Amino acid sequence: MKNLTVRKSKNIRTLSLTLRRCVLKSIIQDSFIIFTTQSSI
């Protein structure tokens, strides 16, 4: 039972890390797109 809880928390940590990475990537892409469109205008 104890082992299962540890594994679950580990999974949650990995999931949150992946989510954070995805969010960061999308934010960077968005800012890059905004920057390129502003400089082209």
Secondary structure, 3 states (H helix, E strand, C coil): CHHHHHHHHHHHHHHHHHHHHHHHHHHHHHHHHHHHHHHHC
